[in-house]
Amino acid sequence: MSVSTSVRMALAKGNKKQTELAEMLGFQRQAVNLKLAKERWTGTELARIAEFTGGKLAFIYPDGQQILIEPPAESAEEGKEP
């Protein structure tokens, strides 16, 4: 499954729209559409999307160990490039 498909599924699970995602990330809606089409997501963006939709981003290993990836606290207004 592609990363963009996972982003779309997370939006659906969290009852969020792409316009809300664009606003949260500080992007134009067209920039989010481009990211979805080109598969251009940063780890920080994915962690923020997980949090935004009520989830968490993690590495999950066969032994059950999970390493959570938390978005930086200051990321809310930084890194606004598509």
PDB file of N, CA, C and O in Angstrom:
ATOM      1  N   MET A   1       0.853  -1.173   0.000  1.00  0.00           N
ATOM      2  CA  MET A   1       0.000   0.000   0.000  1.00  0.00           C
ATOM      3  C   MET A   1       0.899   1.236   0.000  1.00  0.00           C
ATOM      4  O   MET A   1       1.899   1.285   0.716  1.00  0.00           O
ATOM      5  N   SER A   2       0.540   2.215  -0.795  1.00  0.00           N
ATOM      6  CA  SER A   2       1.348   3.428  -0.876  1.00  0.00           C
ATOM      7  C   SER A   2       1.150   4.294   0.373  1.00  0.00           C
ATOM      8  O   SER A   2       0.171   4.158   1.106  1.00  0.00           O
ATOM      9  N   VAL A   3       2.101   5.170   0.579  1.00  0.00           N
ATOM     10  CA  VAL A   3       2.004   6.094   1.714  1.00  0.00           C
ATOM     11  C   VAL A   3       0.795   7.001   1.540  1.00  0.00           C
ATOM     12  O   VAL A   3       0.075   7.259   2.504  1.00  0.00           O
ATOM     13  N   SER A   4       0.561   7.489   0.323  1.00  0.00           N
ATOM     14  CA  SER A   4      -0.585   8.369   0.094  1.00  0.00           C
ATOM     15  C   SER A   4      -1.909   7.654   0.329  1.00  0.00           C
ATOM     16  O   SER A   4      -2.861   8.265   0.816  1.00  0.00           O
ATOM     17  N   THR A   5      -1.985   6.372  -0.009  1.00  0.00           N
ATOM     18  CA  THR A   5      -3.188   5.592   0.291  1.00  0.00           C
ATOM     19  C   THR A   5      -3.384   5.511   1.803  1.00  0.00           C
ATOM     20  O   THR A   5      -4.505   5.624   2.300  1.00  0.00           O
ATOM     21  N   SER A   6      -2.290   5.317   2.522  1.00  0.00           N
ATOM     22  CA  SER A   6      -2.374   5.280   3.988  1.00  0.00           C
ATOM     23  C   SER A   6      -2.821   6.626   4.542  1.00  0.00           C
ATOM     24  O   SER A   6      -3.599   6.673   5.495  1.00  0.00           O
ATOM     25  N   VAL A   7      -2.345   7.713   3.961  1.00  0.00           N
ATOM     26  CA  VAL A   7      -2.773   9.051   4.399  1.00  0.00           C
ATOM     27  C   VAL A   7      -4.270   9.212   4.163  1.00  0.00           C
ATOM     28  O   VAL A   7      -4.991   9.696   5.035  1.00  0.00           O
ATOM     29  N   ARG A   8      -4.736   8.808   2.990  1.00  0.00           N
ATOM     30  CA  ARG A   8      -6.180   8.898   2.692  1.00  0.00           C
ATOM     31  C   ARG A   8      -7.003   8.056   3.674  1.00  0.00           C
ATOM     32  O   ARG A   8      -8.062   8.483   4.134  1.00  0.00           O
ATOM     33  N   MET A   9      -6.505   6.859   3.988  1.00  0.00           N
ATOM     34  CA  MET A   9      -7.208   5.991   4.933  1.00  0.00           C
ATOM     35  C   MET A   9      -7.226   6.613   6.331  1.00  0.00           C
ATOM     36  O   MET A   9      -8.235   6.527   7.032  1.00  0.00           O
ATOM     37  N   ALA A  10      -6.120   7.236   6.741  1.00  0.00           N
ATOM     38  CA  ALA A  10      -6.069   7.895   8.047  1.00  0.00           C
ATOM     39  C   ALA A  10      -7.056   9.060   8.091  1.00  0.00           C
ATOM     40  O   ALA A  10      -7.730   9.264   9.101  1.00  0.00           O
ATOM     41  N   LEU A  11      -7.144   9.820   7.006  1.00  0.00           N
ATOM     42  CA  LEU A  11      -8.114  10.920   6.953  1.00  0.00           C
ATOM     43  C   LEU A  11      -9.536  10.382   7.105  1.00  0.00           C
ATOM     44  O   LEU A  11     -10.343  10.949   7.841  1.00  0.00           O
ATOM     45  N   ALA A  12      -9.836   9.295   6.413  1.00  0.00           N
ATOM     46  CA  ALA A  12     -11.172   8.700   6.508  1.00  0.00           C
ATOM     47  C   ALA A  12     -11.435   8.209   7.932  1.00  0.00           C
ATOM     48  O   ALA A  12     -12.509   8.446   8.484  1.00  0.00           O
ATOM     49  N   LYS A  13     -10.462   7.532   8.518  1.00  0.00           N
ATOM     50  CA  LYS A  13     -10.611   7.011   9.889  1.00  0.00           C
ATOM     51  C   LYS A  13     -10.844   8.140  10.887  1.00  0.00           C
ATOM     52  O   LYS A  13     -11.624   7.994  11.828  1.00  0.00           O
ATOM     53  N   GLY A  14     -10.164   9.268  10.679  1.00  0.00           N
ATOM     54  CA  GLY A  14     -10.305  10.404  11.584  1.00  0.00           C
ATOM     55  C   GLY A  14     -11.412  11.369  11.203  1.00  0.00           C
ATOM     56  O   GLY A  14     -11.554  12.426  11.818  1.00  0.00           O
ATOM     57  N   ASN A  15     -12.203  11.014  10.187  1.00  0.00           N
ATOM     58  CA  ASN A  15     -13.279  11.889   9.705  1.00  0.00           C
ATOM     59  C   ASN A  15     -12.760  13.291   9.373  1.00  0.00           C
ATOM     60  O   ASN A  15     -13.371  14.297   9.734  1.00  0.00           O
ATOM     61  N   LYS A  16     -11.631  13.333   8.684  1.00  0.00           N
ATOM     62  CA  LYS A  16     -11.016  14.599   8.283  1.00  0.00           C
ATOM     63  C   LYS A  16     -11.018  14.703   6.770  1.00  0.00           C
ATOM     64  O   LYS A  16     -10.991  13.692   6.068  1.00  0.00           O
ATOM     65  N   LYS A  17     -11.049  15.925   6.272  1.00  0.00           N
ATOM     66  CA  LYS A  17     -11.035  16.192   4.838  1.00  0.00           C
ATOM     67  C   LYS A  17      -9.656  16.689   4.419  1.00  0.00           C
ATOM     68  O   LYS A  17      -8.881  17.174   5.243  1.00  0.00           O
ATOM     69  N   GLN A  18      -9.362  16.561   3.124  1.00  0.00           N
ATOM     70  CA  GLN A  18      -8.084  17.045   2.608  1.00  0.00           C
ATOM     71  C   GLN A  18      -7.913  18.541   2.844  1.00  0.00           C
ATOM     72  O   GLN A  18      -6.798  19.010   3.070  1.00  0.00           O
ATOM     73  N   THR A  19      -9.002  19.286   2.794  1.00  0.00           N
ATOM     74  CA  THR A  19      -8.901  20.727   3.054  1.00  0.00           C
ATOM     75  C   THR A  19      -8.480  20.992   4.498  1.00  0.00           C
ATOM     76  O   THR A  19      -7.706  21.912   4.764  1.00  0.00           O
ATOM     77  N   GLU A  20      -8.987  20.191   5.423  1.00  0.00           N
ATOM     78  CA  GLU A  20      -8.585  20.320   6.830  1.00  0.00           C
ATOM     79  C   GLU A  20      -7.117  19.933   7.009  1.00  0.00           C
ATOM     80  O   GLU A  20      -6.394  20.557   7.786  1.00  0.00           O
ATOM     81  N   LEU A  21      -6.687  18.909   6.290  1.00  0.00           N
ATOM     82  CA  LEU A  21      -5.288  18.495   6.341  1.00  0.00           C
ATOM     83  C   LEU A  21      -4.388  19.608   5.826  1.00  0.00           C
ATOM     84  O   LEU A  21      -3.368  19.921   6.439  1.00  0.00           O
ATOM     85  N   ALA A  22      -4.763  20.199   4.708  1.00  0.00           N
ATOM     86  CA  ALA A  22      -3.971  21.297   4.142  1.00  0.00           C
ATOM     87  C   ALA A  22      -3.857  22.444   5.142  1.00  0.00           C
ATOM     88  O   ALA A  22      -2.777  23.004   5.331  1.00  0.00           O
ATOM     89  N   GLU A  23      -4.953  22.787   5.769  1.00  0.00           N
ATOM     90  CA  GLU A  23      -4.944  23.868   6.755  1.00  0.00           C
ATOM     91  C   GLU A  23      -4.038  23.525   7.936  1.00  0.00           C
ATOM     92  O   GLU A  23      -3.263  24.368   8.388  1.00  0.00           O
ATOM     93  N   MET A  24      -4.133  22.293   8.437  1.00  0.00           N
ATOM     94  CA  MET A  24      -3.319  21.878   9.577  1.00  0.00           C
ATOM     95  C   MET A  24      -1.829  21.920   9.235  1.00  0.00           C
ATOM     96  O   MET A  24      -1.007  22.322  10.059  1.00  0.00           O
ATOM     97  N   LEU A  25      -1.491  21.503   8.020  1.00  0.00           N
ATOM     98  CA  LEU A  25      -0.094  21.496   7.608  1.00  0.00           C
ATOM     99  C   LEU A  25       0.399  22.878   7.165  1.00  0.00           C
ATOM    100  O   LEU A  25       1.603  23.093   7.022  1.00  0.00           O
ATOM    101  N   GLY A  26      -0.528  23.809   6.950  1.00  0.00           N
ATOM    102  CA  GLY A  26      -0.155  25.146   6.500  1.00  0.00           C
ATOM    103  C   GLY A  26       0.122  25.203   5.010  1.00  0.00           C
ATOM    104  O   GLY A  26       0.882  26.056   4.550  1.00  0.00           O
ATOM    105  N   PHE A  27      -0.498  24.287   4.239  1.00  0.00           N
ATOM    106  CA  PHE A  27      -0.304  24.214   2.795  1.00  0.00           C
ATOM    107  C   PHE A  27      -1.565  24.655   2.070  1.00  0.00           C
ATOM    108  O   PHE A  27      -2.651  24.682   2.649  1.00  0.00           O
ATOM    109  N   GLN A  28      -1.410  24.998   0.802  1.00  0.00           N
ATOM    110  CA  GLN A  28      -2.551  25.172  -0.082  1.00  0.00           C
ATOM    111  C   GLN A  28      -3.102  23.781  -0.378  1.00  0.00           C
ATOM    112  O   GLN A  28      -2.361  22.800  -0.325  1.00  0.00           O
ATOM    113  N   ARG A  29      -4.388  23.687  -0.687  1.00  0.00           N
ATOM    114  CA  ARG A  29      -4.993  22.386  -0.994  1.00  0.00           C
ATOM    115  C   ARG A  29      -4.301  21.733  -2.185  1.00  0.00           C
ATOM    116  O   ARG A  29      -4.139  20.513  -2.218  1.00  0.00           O
ATOM    117  N   GLN A  30      -3.891  22.542  -3.169  1.00  0.00           N
ATOM    118  CA  GLN A  30      -3.218  22.014  -4.348  1.00  0.00           C
ATOM    119  C   GLN A  30      -1.891  21.347  -3.966  1.00  0.00           C
ATOM    120  O   GLN A  30      -1.496  20.357  -4.581  1.00  0.00           O
ATOM    121  N   ALA A  31      -1.210  21.881  -2.967  1.00  0.00           N
ATOM    122  CA  ALA A  31       0.060  21.297  -2.522  1.00  0.00           C
ATOM    123  C   ALA A  31      -0.175  19.920  -1.914  1.00  0.00           C
ATOM    124  O   ALA A  31       0.629  19.009  -2.113  1.00  0.00           O
ATOM    125  N   VAL A  32      -1.273  19.762  -1.175  1.00  0.00           N
ATOM    126  CA  VAL A  32      -1.603  18.456  -0.603  1.00  0.00           C
ATOM    127  C   VAL A  32      -1.944  17.479  -1.729  1.00  0.00           C
ATOM    128  O   VAL A  32      -1.535  16.319  -1.688  1.00  0.00           O
ATOM    129  N   ASN A  33      -2.687  17.940  -2.728  1.00  0.00           N
ATOM    130  CA  ASN A  33      -3.001  17.078  -3.870  1.00  0.00           C
ATOM    131  C   ASN A  33      -1.724  16.624  -4.569  1.00  0.00           C
ATOM    132  O   ASN A  33      -1.616  15.468  -4.978  1.00  0.00           O
ATOM    133  N   LEU A  34      -0.758  17.529  -4.707  1.00  0.00           N
ATOM    134  CA  LEU A  34       0.516  17.188  -5.331  1.00  0.00           C
ATOM    135  C   LEU A  34       1.288  16.177  -4.487  1.00  0.00           C
ATOM    136  O   LEU A  34       1.862  15.229  -5.021  1.00  0.00           O
ATOM    137  N   LYS A  35       1.301  16.379  -3.176  1.00  0.00           N
ATOM    138  CA  LYS A  35       1.970  15.428  -2.276  1.00  0.00           C
ATOM    139  C   LYS A  35       1.329  14.048  -2.387  1.00  0.00           C
ATOM    140  O   LYS A  35       2.032  13.038  -2.418  1.00  0.00           O
ATOM    141  N   LEU A  36       0.005  14.000  -2.447  1.00  0.00           N
ATOM    142  CA  LEU A  36      -0.696  12.729  -2.585  1.00  0.00           C
ATOM    143  C   LEU A  36      -0.354  12.056  -3.914  1.00  0.00           C
ATOM    144  O   LEU A  36      -0.168  10.841  -3.968  1.00  0.00           O
ATOM    145  N   ALA A  37      -0.273  12.836  -4.967  1.00  0.00           N
ATOM    146  CA  ALA A  37       0.017  12.285  -6.294  1.00  0.00           C
ATOM    147  C   ALA A  37       1.472  11.831  -6.435  1.00  0.00           C
ATOM    148  O   ALA A  37       1.751  10.798  -7.044  1.00  0.00           O
ATOM    149  N   LYS A  38       2.386  12.607  -5.872  1.00  0.00           N
ATOM    150  CA  LYS A  38       3.817  12.340  -6.058  1.00  0.00           C
ATOM    151  C   LYS A  38       4.450  11.515  -4.944  1.00  0.00           C
ATOM    152  O   LYS A  38       5.629  11.169  -5.021  1.00  0.00           O
ATOM    153  N   GLU A  39       3.666  11.192  -3.894  1.00  0.00           N
ATOM    154  CA  GLU A  39       4.201  10.419  -2.768  1.00  0.00           C
ATOM    155  C   GLU A  39       5.363  11.154  -2.095  1.00  0.00           C
ATOM    156  O   GLU A  39       6.413  10.566  -1.838  1.00  0.00           O
ATOM    157  N   ARG A  40       5.169  12.415  -1.819  1.00  0.00           N
ATOM    158  CA  ARG A  40       6.240  13.226  -1.233  1.00  0.00           C
ATOM    159  C   ARG A  40       5.869  13.664   0.178  1.00  0.00           C
ATOM    160  O   ARG A  40       5.382  14.776   0.381  1.00  0.00           O
ATOM    161  N   TRP A  41       6.096  12.797   1.138  1.00  0.00           N
ATOM    162  CA  TRP A  41       5.771  13.064   2.532  1.00  0.00           C
ATOM    163  C   TRP A  41       7.025  12.985   3.381  1.00  0.00           C
ATOM    164  O   TRP A  41       7.859  12.103   3.175  1.00  0.00           O
ATOM    165  N   THR A  42       7.167  13.892   4.328  1.00  0.00           N
ATOM    166  CA  THR A  42       8.270  13.800   5.277  1.00  0.00           C
ATOM    167  C   THR A  42       7.799  13.001   6.489  1.00  0.00           C
ATOM    168  O   THR A  42       6.600  12.848   6.722  1.00  0.00           O
ATOM    169  N   GLY A  43       8.747  12.503   7.241  1.00  0.00           N
ATOM    170  CA  GLY A  43       8.399  11.787   8.464  1.00  0.00           C
ATOM    171  C   GLY A  43       7.635  12.666   9.433  1.00  0.00           C
ATOM    172  O   GLY A  43       6.684  12.212  10.070  1.00  0.00           O
ATOM    173  N   THR A  44       8.044  13.926   9.549  1.00  0.00           N
ATOM    174  CA  THR A  44       7.361  14.862  10.442  1.00  0.00           C
ATOM    175  C   THR A  44       5.921  15.072   9.998  1.00  0.00           C
ATOM    176  O   THR A  44       5.013  15.098  10.829  1.00  0.00           O
ATOM    177  N   GLU A  45       5.704  15.222   8.686  1.00  0.00           N
ATOM    178  CA  GLU A  45       4.335  15.394   8.186  1.00  0.00           C
ATOM    179  C   GLU A  45       3.489  14.166   8.506  1.00  0.00           C
ATOM    180  O   GLU A  45       2.340  14.294   8.928  1.00  0.00           O
ATOM    181  N   LEU A  46       4.053  12.986   8.308  1.00  0.00           N
ATOM    182  CA  LEU A  46       3.297  11.762   8.587  1.00  0.00           C
ATOM    183  C   LEU A  46       2.967  11.635  10.069  1.00  0.00           C
ATOM    184  O   LEU A  46       1.865  11.216  10.421  1.00  0.00           O
ATOM    185  N   ALA A  47       3.901  11.990  10.935  1.00  0.00           N
ATOM    186  CA  ALA A  47       3.633  11.955  12.369  1.00  0.00           C
ATOM    187  C   ALA A  47       2.537  12.953  12.733  1.00  0.00           C
ATOM    188  O   ALA A  47       1.671  12.656  13.556  1.00  0.00           O
ATOM    189  N   ARG A  48       2.575  14.132  12.120  1.00  0.00           N
ATOM    190  CA  ARG A  48       1.539  15.135  12.384  1.00  0.00           C
ATOM    191  C   ARG A  48       0.178  14.676  11.870  1.00  0.00           C
ATOM    192  O   ARG A  48      -0.841  14.902  12.522  1.00  0.00           O
ATOM    193  N   ILE A  49       0.157  14.031  10.696  1.00  0.00           N
ATOM    194  CA  ILE A  49      -1.092  13.522  10.135  1.00  0.00           C
ATOM    195  C   ILE A  49      -1.666  12.440  11.045  1.00  0.00           C
ATOM    196  O   ILE A  49      -2.869  12.419  11.304  1.00  0.00           O
ATOM    197  N   ALA A  50      -0.816  11.550  11.526  1.00  0.00           N
ATOM    198  CA  ALA A  50      -1.292  10.507  12.443  1.00  0.00           C
ATOM    199  C   ALA A  50      -1.930  11.140  13.671  1.00  0.00           C
ATOM    200  O   ALA A  50      -3.029  10.755  14.070  1.00  0.00           O
ATOM    201  N   GLU A  51      -1.253  12.099  14.267  1.00  0.00           N
ATOM    202  CA  GLU A  51      -1.780  12.785  15.450  1.00  0.00           C
ATOM    203  C   GLU A  51      -3.088  13.510  15.125  1.00  0.00           C
ATOM    204  O   GLU A  51      -4.041  13.454  15.903  1.00  0.00           O
ATOM    205  N   PHE A  52      -3.132  14.185  13.985  1.00  0.00           N
ATOM    206  CA  PHE A  52      -4.300  14.946  13.529  1.00  0.00           C
ATOM    207  C   PHE A  52      -5.527  14.050  13.360  1.00  0.00           C
ATOM    208  O   PHE A  52      -6.657  14.476  13.600  1.00  0.00           O
ATOM    209  N   THR A  53      -5.292  12.814  12.946  1.00  0.00           N
ATOM    210  CA  THR A  53      -6.408  11.897  12.691  1.00  0.00           C
ATOM    211  C   THR A  53      -6.688  10.969  13.868  1.00  0.00           C
ATOM    212  O   THR A  53      -7.519  10.066  13.773  1.00  0.00           O
ATOM    213  N   GLY A  54      -5.989  11.197  14.979  1.00  0.00           N
ATOM    214  CA  GLY A  54      -6.248  10.416  16.187  1.00  0.00           C
ATOM    215  C   GLY A  54      -5.400   9.166  16.323  1.00  0.00           C
ATOM    216  O   GLY A  54      -5.696   8.299  17.146  1.00  0.00           O
ATOM    217  N   GLY A  55      -4.352   9.066  15.526  1.00  0.00           N
ATOM    218  CA  GLY A  55      -3.492   7.890  15.574  1.00  0.00           C
ATOM    219  C   GLY A  55      -2.078   8.235  15.991  1.00  0.00           C
ATOM    220  O   GLY A  55      -1.806   9.336  16.470  1.00  0.00           O
ATOM    221  N   LYS A  56      -1.186   7.285  15.803  1.00  0.00           N
ATOM    222  CA  LYS A  56       0.231   7.453  16.084  1.00  0.00           C
ATOM    223  C   LYS A  56       1.013   6.800  14.961  1.00  0.00           C
ATOM    224  O   LYS A  56       0.549   5.844  14.339  1.00  0.00           O
ATOM    225  N   LEU A  57       2.199   7.320  14.706  1.00  0.00           N
ATOM    226  CA  LEU A  57       3.100   6.746  13.718  1.00  0.00           C
ATOM    227  C   LEU A  57       4.160   5.961  14.471  1.00  0.00           C
ATOM    228  O   LEU A  57       4.712   6.447  15.459  1.00  0.00           O
ATOM    229  N   ALA A  58       4.448   4.745  14.010  1.00  0.00           N
ATOM    230  CA  ALA A  58       5.388   3.905  14.754  1.00  0.00           C
ATOM    231  C   ALA A  58       6.079   2.901  13.848  1.00  0.00           C
ATOM    232  O   ALA A  58       5.580   2.543  12.781  1.00  0.00           O
ATOM    233  N   PHE A  59       7.255   2.454  14.312  1.00  0.00           N
ATOM    234  CA  PHE A  59       7.890   1.256  13.781  1.00  0.00           C
ATOM    235  C   PHE A  59       7.386   0.120  14.665  1.00  0.00           C
ATOM    236  O   PHE A  59       7.481   0.203  15.889  1.00  0.00           O
ATOM    237  N   ILE A  60       6.856  -0.931  14.066  1.00  0.00           N
ATOM    238  CA  ILE A  60       6.339  -2.063  14.827  1.00  0.00           C
ATOM    239  C   ILE A  60       7.091  -3.314  14.373  1.00  0.00           C
ATOM    240  O   ILE A  60       7.132  -3.629  13.184  1.00  0.00           O
ATOM    241  N   TYR A  61       7.681  -4.017  15.331  1.00  0.00           N
ATOM    242  CA  TYR A  61       8.524  -5.162  15.052  1.00  0.00           C
ATOM    243  C   TYR A  61       7.806  -6.477  15.323  1.00  0.00           C
ATOM    244  O   TYR A  61       6.836  -6.510  16.080  1.00  0.00           O
ATOM    245  N   PRO A  62       8.279  -7.571  14.704  1.00  0.00           N
ATOM    246  CA  PRO A  62       7.625  -8.873  14.888  1.00  0.00           C
ATOM    247  C   PRO A  62       7.497  -9.307  16.345  1.00  0.00           C
ATOM    248  O   PRO A  62       6.570 -10.036  16.697  1.00  0.00           O
ATOM    249  N   ASP A  63       8.433  -8.857  17.200  1.00  0.00           N
ATOM    250  CA  ASP A  63       8.348  -9.242  18.611  1.00  0.00           C
ATOM    251  C   ASP A  63       7.356  -8.388  19.403  1.00  0.00           C
ATOM    252  O   ASP A  63       7.209  -8.553  20.614  1.00  0.00           O
ATOM    253  N   GLY A  64       6.671  -7.463  18.696  1.00  0.00           N
ATOM    254  CA  GLY A  64       5.680  -6.620  19.347  1.00  0.00           C
ATOM    255  C   GLY A  64       6.200  -5.274  19.822  1.00  0.00           C
ATOM    256  O   GLY A  64       5.417  -4.412  20.222  1.00  0.00           O
ATOM    257  N   GLN A  65       7.514  -5.085  19.782  1.00  0.00           N
ATOM    258  CA  GLN A  65       8.073  -3.803  20.211  1.00  0.00           C
ATOM    259  C   GLN A  65       7.617  -2.709  19.252  1.00  0.00           C
ATOM    260  O   GLN A  65       7.582  -2.894  18.036  1.00  0.00           O
ATOM    261  N   GLN A  66       7.270  -1.570  19.832  1.00  0.00           N
ATOM    262  CA  GLN A  66       6.848  -0.414  19.046  1.00  0.00           C
ATOM    263  C   GLN A  66       7.721   0.776  19.399  1.00  0.00           C
ATOM    264  O   GLN A  66       7.977   1.059  20.569  1.00  0.00           O
ATOM    265  N   ILE A  67       8.166   1.456  18.375  1.00  0.00           N
ATOM    266  CA  ILE A  67       8.910   2.701  18.570  1.00  0.00           C
ATOM    267  C   ILE A  67       8.053   3.805  17.967  1.00  0.00           C
ATOM    268  O   ILE A  67       7.920   3.907  16.747  1.00  0.00           O
ATOM    269  N   LEU A  68       7.469   4.638  18.840  1.00  0.00           N
ATOM    270  CA  LEU A  68       6.591   5.708  18.386  1.00  0.00           C
ATOM    271  C   LEU A  68       7.395   6.866  17.819  1.00  0.00           C
ATOM    272  O   LEU A  68       8.468   7.203  18.318  1.00  0.00           O
ATOM    273  N   ILE A  69       6.851   7.471  16.762  1.00  0.00           N
ATOM    274  CA  ILE A  69       7.458   8.643  16.149  1.00  0.00           C
ATOM    275  C   ILE A  69       6.538   9.815  16.442  1.00  0.00           C
ATOM    276  O   ILE A  69       5.425   9.891  15.922  1.00  0.00           O
ATOM    277  N   GLU A  70       7.010  10.722  17.273  1.00  0.00           N
ATOM    278  CA  GLU A  70       6.210  11.880  17.680  1.00  0.00           C
ATOM    279  C   GLU A  70       6.606  13.095  16.850  1.00  0.00           C
ATOM    280  O   GLU A  70       7.791  13.304  16.589  1.00  0.00           O
ATOM    281  N   PRO A  71       5.631  13.897  16.434  1.00  0.00           N
ATOM    282  CA  PRO A  71       5.990  15.128  15.726  1.00  0.00           C
ATOM    283  C   PRO A  71       6.640  16.109  16.693  1.00  0.00           C
ATOM    284  O   PRO A  71       6.245  16.186  17.856  1.00  0.00           O
ATOM    285  N   PRO A  72       7.635  16.858  16.222  1.00  0.00           N
ATOM    286  CA  PRO A  72       8.237  17.869  17.099  1.00  0.00           C
ATOM    287  C   PRO A  72       7.191  18.899  17.521  1.00  0.00           C
ATOM    288  O   PRO A  72       6.322  19.263  16.728  1.00  0.00           O
ATOM    289  N   ALA A  73       7.271  19.360  18.750  1.00  0.00           N
ATOM    290  CA  ALA A  73       6.305  20.330  19.265  1.00  0.00           C
ATOM    291  C   ALA A  73       6.298  21.608  18.436  1.00  0.00           C
ATOM    292  O   ALA A  73       5.244  22.209  18.233  1.00  0.00           O
ATOM    293  N   GLU A  74       7.458  22.023  17.959  1.00  0.00           N
ATOM    294  CA  GLU A  74       7.545  23.275  17.205  1.00  0.00           C
ATOM    295  C   GLU A  74       7.152  23.113  15.749  1.00  0.00           C
ATOM    296  O   GLU A  74       7.166  24.095  15.006  1.00  0.00           O
ATOM    297  N   SER A  75       6.798  21.893  15.307  1.00  0.00           N
ATOM    298  CA  SER A  75       6.505  21.659  13.896  1.00  0.00           C
ATOM    299  C   SER A  75       5.187  22.281  13.440  1.00  0.00           C
ATOM    300  O   SER A  75       4.921  22.338  12.240  1.00  0.00           O
ATOM    301  N   ALA A  76       4.366  22.744  14.361  1.00  0.00           N
ATOM    302  CA  ALA A  76       3.049  23.258  13.997  1.00  0.00           C
ATOM    303  C   ALA A  76       3.114  24.392  12.980  1.00  0.00           C
ATOM    304  O   ALA A  76       2.228  24.493  12.131  1.00  0.00           O
ATOM    305  N   GLU A  77       4.122  25.240  13.036  1.00  0.00           N
ATOM    306  CA  GLU A  77       4.212  26.365  12.124  1.00  0.00           C
ATOM    307  C   GLU A  77       5.486  26.340  11.278  1.00  0.00           C
ATOM    308  O   GLU A  77       5.716  27.264  10.498  1.00  0.00           O
ATOM    309  N   GLU A  78       6.307  25.317  11.413  1.00  0.00           N
ATOM    310  CA  GLU A  78       7.557  25.262  10.666  1.00  0.00           C
ATOM    311  C   GLU A  78       7.439  24.310   9.497  1.00  0.00           C
ATOM    312  O   GLU A  78       6.536  23.475   9.446  1.00  0.00           O
ATOM    313  N   GLY A  79       8.349  24.442   8.571  1.00  0.00           N
ATOM    314  CA  GLY A  79       8.433  23.515   7.454  1.00  0.00           C
ATOM    315  C   GLY A  79       7.225  23.536   6.552  1.00  0.00           C
ATOM    316  O   GLY A  79       6.701  22.477   6.206  1.00  0.00           O
ATOM    317  N   LYS A  80       6.764  24.712   6.159  1.00  0.00           N
ATOM    318  CA  LYS A  80       5.554  24.833   5.365  1.00  0.00           C
ATOM    319  C   LYS A  80       5.795  24.699   3.875  1.00  0.00           C
ATOM    320  O   LYS A  80       5.085  25.319   3.083  1.00  0.00           O
ATOM    321  N   GLU A  81       6.770  23.913   3.473  1.00  0.00           N
ATOM    322  CA  GLU A  81       6.967  23.723   2.051  1.00  0.00           C
ATOM    323  C   GLU A  81       6.306  22.440   1.597  1.00  0.00           C
ATOM    324  O   GLU A  81       6.350  21.448   2.325  1.00  0.00           O
ATOM    325  N   PRO A  82       5.696  22.418   0.425  1.00  0.00           N
ATOM    326  CA  PRO A  82       5.026  21.214  -0.066  1.00  0.00           C
ATOM    327  C   PRO A  82       5.994  20.144  -0.498  1.00  0.00           C
ATOM    328  O   PRO A  82       5.575  19.072  -0.934  1.00  0.00           O
TER     329      PRO A  82
END
